[in-house]
Amino acid sequence: MGLLSPCHNGAPRRQRQNQTKERRWECCLESFADAGLSARTLAALERLNISVPVPVQASAIPALLDGHDVVMEAPTGSGKTLAFLLPLVERLGAPGPGPRALVVTPTRELAVQVATVLDTLDHGVRVAVLYGGVGYATQTQALSEGVDVVIGTPGRILDMVGRKLVSLSRVEYLVLDEADEMFDFGFAPDVERILGLTYHPQVALASATMPAWVARMVERHLREPLRITVEREEEEDLLEHAVIRVDRAAKARTLATILRRLDGSAIVFGRTKDGVRTLNRELRRLGVGSVELQGDLPQVTRDRTMDSFRERRVNVLVATNVAARGLDISHVDLVVNYELPDSPDWLTHRVGRTARMGRRGWAMTFVSAEDGFRWRRLRRLGAPDLPELDLGHLLDEGGWRYLDAEAVAPHANGQSPDGETADGRTPAPRRRRPRGRGRSRPQPAAAPA
């Protein structure tokens, strides 16, 4: 397998189509020193008490240091950030005209988080963090002083390019972090524009899943990328995830009771910004100390909210999917899907906020009668077949106990309580017999004693 060095021949990146030949990459890197990292980088890792690379780092770091384009498909929380940041700082070296590295993220919170991790590596690189929702003064000042690395969201990066405050022509190393989420958030056209403004940088693409748009982008813009796939294995055994069936009118009261008894931290997910705002207000009325995170909040409020949750000054975060990806919060004990997401992937991303880095975690997915159609759709699209939690026992005793299989078994006609057949299909409606044909209606069978 020949080494690939970054190509800087002046040809626009968009002319590299049809040059993709993906290869799998495996490596047995046992320590960061084995990768040939500098003494300064190793010292920074030692101060962070990081000594052994996790699987995605063990595979990606040598490949990126060798100059390959790399696709990392790995769960959120698997260590991808260090996997692409360590080669970044090793590559940059002495300051020069820039930016020479660009990290594109889907959310403001993730951009700030990546910048924070980069700062802990203590390499003295000049960084500008660009995201919307705030004024331009601070970001413009950072760019005017010269930067080696730009970290930001697609919209604000393009905004600054349009204002001629930054150029991407010198970018040598480009990271697309949480690429699948950028598609989910509608950033695909902006990401394509950013790639078109660069000239053959080495690319590291990190994604938890590989939807069609991400695969097409890899085909168009990456040169013979090495593909690294890390499955979530050891953490699955640490996760308990169950369905809770509850009447819609009782959902908020039930949730408040659970959260008041919780000895730990929780993230509660809603579907919409208005819904999250209303739920947070209702939980606080019911005696739960909670805060909300949703897109309509000013950036300073969002930052304050995340700081209070990270520092455990508040234990309940009510959020939209903005909190489901990329945020490095390892102390979440419970995830509650108060409202169902739109896809099985988002269910996975939400639940992935708990049971991280070797810690046990719990997740509850609320399903009311009105959610039957949406839940059946999620199941058909690949959502897991979850056991049902004994809600009465949870509320009375505080214990996590699943209902017996017989208690939630399909009815005699093969239909489960939410209207789904045993094989996961939605039953066909029964034909109603025409009236007035001279035949009496059958009486309902007596309930078993």
C-alpha positions in Angstrom: 0.0 0.0 0.0 1.8 3.1 -1.2 1.8 6.3 0.9 -0.3 9.2 -0.3 1.1 12.6 0.2 -1.1 15.8 0.0 -1.3 17.2 -3.5 -0.8 21.0 -3.9 -0.6 21.4 -7.6 -3.0 24.3 -7.8 -5.8 22.4 -9.4 -9.2 23.0 -7.8 -10.4 20.2 -5.6 -13.6 19.8 -7.7 -11.5 18.4 -10.6 -10.6 15.3 -8.5 -13.8 13.5 -9.2 -13.7 9.8 -9.9 -10.4 9.3 -8.2 -11.8 7.6 -5.1 -10.6 4.2 -4.2 -11.5 3.4 -0.7 -9.4 1.0 1.3 -9.8 -0.5 4.8 -7.2 0.4 7.3 -6.2 -1.5 10.4 -3.4 -0.7 12.8 -2.1 -2.1 16.0 -0.8 1.2 17.5 -0.4 0.5 21.2 0.8 3.9 22.5 0.9 7.4 21.2 4.7 7.3 21.3 4.5 4.5 18.7 3.0 7.0 16.3 6.0 9.2 16.4 4.3 12.1 18.0 6.5 15.0 19.2 7.7 15.3 22.8 5.5 18.3 23.3 2.4 16.5 22.2 3.2 13.5 24.3 3.7 15.8 27.3 0.3 17.4 26.7 -1.4 14.0 26.6 0.3 13.0 29.8 -1.0 16.1 31.5 -4.5 15.1 30.3 -3.9 11.5 31.8 -4.4 10.1 28.3 -1.9 7.3 27.8 -3.4 4.6 25.5 -5.1 5.4 22.2 -8.7 4.1 21.7 -9.4 2.1 18.5 -10.3 5.0 16.2 -7.2 6.9 17.3 -5.0 3.8 17.0 -6.0 3.5 13.3 -6.6 7.1 12.2 -3.5 8.8 13.7 -0.9 6.8 11.8 -2.9 7.1 8.5 -3.3 10.8 8.8 0.3 11.4 9.8 1.3 9.4 6.6 -0.7 11.9 4.5 -3.8 9.8 3.7 -7.3 11.1 3.3 -9.2 9.2 6.0 -12.9 8.4 6.6 -13.7 7.6 10.2 -17.1 6.0 10.8 -17.4 5.7 14.5 -20.0 6.4 17.2 -20.2 9.7 18.9 -17.9 9.7 22.0 -15.5 7.2 20.5 -12.5 9.6 20.5 -12.6 11.0 16.9 -11.7 14.5 18.0 -8.2 13.7 19.2 -7.8 11.3 16.2 -7.9 14.3 13.8 -6.5 17.0 16.1 -3.2 15.3 17.0 -2.1 15.0 13.3 -3.3 18.6 12.8 -0.9 20.0 15.5 1.9 17.7 14.4 1.5 18.9 10.8 1.3 22.7 11.3 4.7 23.2 13.0 5.8 26.9 13.0 3.2 29.6 12.4 2.9 30.9 8.9 0.4 32.5 6.5 -2.9 30.8 7.0 -5.3 29.4 7.9 -3.6 26.1 7.0 -6.1 23.9 8.8 -9.9 24.1 8.8 -12.3 22.1 11.0 -15.9 22.3 9.9 -18.6 21.4 12.5 -22.4 21.4 12.3 -23.0 23.2 15.6 -21.7 26.1 17.6 -21.3 24.0 20.7 -19.2 21.4 18.8 -17.0 24.1 17.3 -16.3 25.5 20.8 -15.7 22.0 22.2 -13.1 21.2 19.4 -11.3 24.5 20.1 -11.2 23.7 23.8 -9.6 20.2 23.1 -7.1 21.8 20.7 -6.2 24.4 23.4 -5.4 21.6 25.9 -2.8 20.2 23.5 -0.7 23.3 24.2 0.9 23.7 20.8 0.6 27.5 20.5 -1.3 27.4 17.2 -3.4 30.5 16.5 -7.1 29.6 16.4 -10.2 31.5 15.3 -13.6 30.0 16.2 -16.3 31.1 13.8 -20.0 30.6 14.4 -23.3 32.5 14.1 -25.6 33.8 16.7 -23.1 36.3 18.0 -21.5 39.6 16.7 -18.5 39.8 14.3 -16.1 41.9 16.3 -14.3 39.2 18.3 -14.1 36.8 15.4 -12.9 39.5 13.0 -10.2 40.5 15.4 -8.9 37.0 15.7 -8.8 36.6 11.9 -7.0 40.0 11.5 -4.3 38.9 13.8 -3.5 35.9 11.7 -4.6 32.3 12.3 -3.2 28.8 11.7 -6.5 27.0 12.3 -10.1 28.0 11.7 -12.8 26.0 13.5 -16.4 26.8 12.7 -19.8 26.2 11.3 -20.4 26.2 7.5 -22.6 29.4 7.4 -20.3 31.6 9.4 -17.2 30.3 7.6 -18.7 31.2 4.2 -19.9 34.5 5.6 -16.4 35.5 6.6 -15.1 34.3 3.2 -17.7 36.5 1.5 -16.6 39.5 3.6 -13.0 38.8 2.4 -11.9 38.3 6.0 -10.5 34.9 5.4 -9.3 32.8 2.5 -9.3 29.0 2.3 -6.8 28.8 -0.5 -3.9 27.9 1.9 -5.8 25.1 3.8 -3.6 22.0 3.8 -5.6 19.9 6.3 -9.4 19.9 6.3 -11.6 18.1 8.8 -15.4 17.5 8.3 -16.6 16.6 11.8 -19.9 14.9 12.3 -20.5 15.0 8.5 -23.8 13.1 8.6 -25.2 15.7 11.1 -24.3 18.5 8.7 -26.5 16.8 6.1 -29.3 16.4 8.7 -29.1 20.1 9.5 -29.3 21.1 5.8 -25.6 22.2 5.5 -24.7 19.9 2.5 -24.7 22.8 -0.1 -22.5 25.0 2.2 -20.0 22.1 2.8 -19.8 21.5 -0.9 -19.0 25.3 -1.4 -16.3 25.2 1.2 -14.7 22.2 -0.4 -14.8 24.0 -3.7 -12.8 26.9 -2.2 -9.9 24.7 -1.2 -7.0 23.2 -3.2 -6.3 19.6 -2.5 -5.9 19.6 1.3 -5.6 16.4 3.1 -9.1 15.5 4.4 -10.3 13.8 7.5 -14.0 13.0 7.5 -15.6 11.9 10.8 -19.1 10.6 10.8 -21.2 8.3 13.1 -23.2 7.0 10.1 -22.6 7.0 6.3 -25.8 8.3 4.5 -25.9 8.6 0.8 -24.9 12.3 0.7 -21.7 11.7 2.8 -20.8 8.7 0.6 -21.2 10.9 -2.6 -19.1 13.6 -1.0 -16.4 11.1 -0.3 -16.5 9.9 -3.9 -16.2 13.5 -5.3 -13.7 15.1 -3.0 -11.4 12.6 -1.2 -8.4 10.9 -2.9 -8.2 7.2 -2.3 -9.4 7.5 1.3 -8.6 5.0 3.9 -11.8 3.9 5.7 -11.8 3.2 9.4 -14.9 1.7 11.0 -15.3 1.4 14.7 -18.4 -0.4 16.1 -19.9 0.4 19.4 -19.2 -2.8 21.3 -18.1 -2.6 24.9 -20.5 0.2 25.8 -23.7 -1.5 24.6 -23.5 -3.9 27.6 -23.4 -0.9 29.8 -26.7 0.6 28.5 -30.2 -0.2 29.6 -32.8 1.1 27.2 -36.5 0.6 27.6 -39.9 1.8 26.4 -42.3 3.5 28.8 -45.9 3.4 27.8 -47.7 6.4 29.4 -50.8 8.4 28.6 -50.0 11.7 26.9 -51.8 13.7 29.6 -49.6 12.1 32.3 -46.3 12.3 30.5 -45.0 15.5 32.1 -46.0 14.5 35.6 -44.5 11.0 35.1 -41.2 12.5 33.9 -41.1 15.0 36.7 -41.5 12.2 39.3 -38.7 10.2 37.7 -36.3 13.2 37.5 -37.0 14.3 41.1 -35.9 10.9 42.3 -32.8 10.7 40.0 -29.5 10.8 41.7 -27.5 12.0 38.7 -27.7 13.9 35.5 -30.2 13.5 32.7 -30.9 14.9 29.2 -34.5 15.0 28.1 -35.1 15.2 24.3 -38.0 16.9 22.6 -38.7 17.4 18.9 -39.2 21.1 18.5 -37.9 24.3 20.0 -41.3 25.4 21.2 -41.9 21.9 22.7 -38.6 22.0 24.6 -39.4 25.5 25.9 -42.8 24.4 27.1 -41.6 21.2 28.7 -38.8 22.9 30.5 -41.2 25.5 31.9 -43.6 22.7 33.0 -40.8 20.7 34.7 -39.7 23.7 36.6 -43.3 24.3 37.7 -43.4 20.6 38.9 -40.2 21.1 41.1 -37.5 19.9 38.7 -34.4 22.1 38.4 -33.9 22.0 34.7 -32.5 24.2 31.9 -33.2 24.2 28.2 -31.0 24.1 25.1 -32.6 24.9 21.7 -31.7 26.9 18.6 -33.7 30.1 19.4 -31.6 30.9 22.5 -28.9 33.5 22.1 -25.4 32.1 22.0 -24.4 33.5 25.4 -27.4 31.8 26.9 -26.6 28.5 25.2 -23.0 28.7 26.5 -24.2 29.5 30.0 -26.6 26.6 29.9 -23.9 24.1 28.8 -21.5 25.4 31.4 -24.0 24.9 34.2 -24.8 21.3 33.0 -21.1 20.3 32.5 -20.2 21.7 35.9 -23.2 19.8 37.4 -24.7 23.0 38.9 -27.9 21.8 37.2 -28.7 18.1 36.6 -31.4 18.1 34.0 -31.0 19.4 30.4 -34.1 19.6 28.2 -33.0 19.9 24.6 -33.7 19.4 20.9 -31.4 17.3 18.8 -28.8 20.0 19.0 -27.5 18.2 22.1 -27.7 14.7 20.5 -24.4 14.9 18.7 -20.8 15.8 19.3 -21.0 17.2 22.8 -18.5 15.7 25.1 -20.4 15.2 28.4 -19.4 11.9 30.0 -21.5 12.2 33.2 -25.0 11.7 31.8 -26.7 8.9 33.7 -30.1 9.0 32.0 -31.5 9.9 28.5 -35.2 10.4 28.1 -36.8 10.5 24.6 -39.8 12.5 25.8 -40.8 12.9 22.1 -39.8 10.4 19.4 -37.2 11.5 16.9 -37.7 11.5 13.2 -35.4 8.6 12.4 -33.7 5.6 14.0 -30.3 7.3 13.6 -31.4 10.2 15.7 -32.7 7.7 18.4 -29.2 6.2 18.4 -27.5 9.6 18.6 -29.7 10.7 21.5 -29.2 7.5 23.5 -25.5 7.8 22.7 -25.3 10.6 25.2 -25.1 8.1 28.0 -23.2 4.8 28.7 -20.0 6.6 27.5 -16.3 5.9 28.3 -17.0 2.8 30.4 -19.8 4.3 32.5 -23.2 2.6 32.9 -26.2 4.5 31.5 -30.0 4.3 31.2 -32.4 5.4 28.5 -36.2 5.7 28.4 -38.3 6.2 25.3 -41.8 7.5 26.1 -44.5 6.1 23.8 -48.1 7.1 24.2 -51.1 5.8 22.3 -50.9 8.9 20.0 -47.2 7.9 19.2 -48.2 4.5 17.8 -47.9 5.3 14.1 -44.6 7.2 14.6 -43.1 4.4 16.8 -44.2 1.7 14.3 -42.5 3.7 11.5 -39.3 4.0 13.5 -39.4 0.2 14.1 -39.8 -0.5 10.3 -36.9 1.8 9.6 -34.6 -0.1 12.0 -35.2 1.2 15.5 -34.4 -1.5 18.1 -37.1 -3.8 19.6 -37.0 -2.4 23.1 -38.3 -4.1 26.2 -41.1 -2.4 28.2 -40.2 -0.9 31.6 -42.5 -1.6 34.6 -43.5 2.0 35.2 -45.5 1.2 38.3 -42.5 -0.4 39.9 -40.2 2.4 38.9 -42.5 5.0 40.4 -43.3 3.1 43.6 -39.9 1.4 44.3 -37.5 3.4 42.2 -36.2 0.2 40.6 -35.5 -0.6 36.9 -37.5 -3.7 36.1 -38.8 -5.0 32.8 -42.3 -6.4 32.4 -42.5 -10.1 31.8 -42.7 -11.1 28.2 -46.2 -12.4 28.8 -47.3 -9.0 30.0 -46.4 -7.3 26.8 -47.0 -10.3 24.4 -49.0 -9.7 21.3 -52.8 -10.2 21.6 -54.4 -13.4 20.4 -54.8 -11.8 16.9 -51.0 -11.2 16.7 -51.3 -7.5 17.4 -49.4 -5.7 20.1 -50.9 -3.0 22.3 -49.7 -0.2 20.0 -51.3 -1.8 17.0 -48.3 -3.6 15.5 -48.3 -7.2 14.5 -45.8 -9.7 15.8 -43.7 -9.4 12.7 -43.5 -5.6 12.9 -46.2 -4.8 10.2 -49.1 -2.6 10.6 -52.2 -4.7 10.5 -54.6 -4.2 7.6 -57.9 -2.6 8.6 -60.8 -5.0 9.0 -63.6 -4.8 6.5 -66.8 -3.7 8.1 -69.7 -6.0 7.2 -72.5 -4.0 5.4 -75.5 -3.5 7.6 -79.0 -4.6 6.9 -78.1 -8.0 5.5 -80.3 -9.9 8.1 -77.3 -11.2 10.2 -76.8 -10.4 13.8 -73.5 -9.0 15.1 -71.4 -11.4 17.1 -71.1 -10.6 20.7 -67.6 -9.8 22.1 -66.0 -12.7 23.9 -65.9 -12.6 27.6 -62.7 -11.4 29.2 -60.6 -14.2 30.8 -61.1 -14.6 34.5 
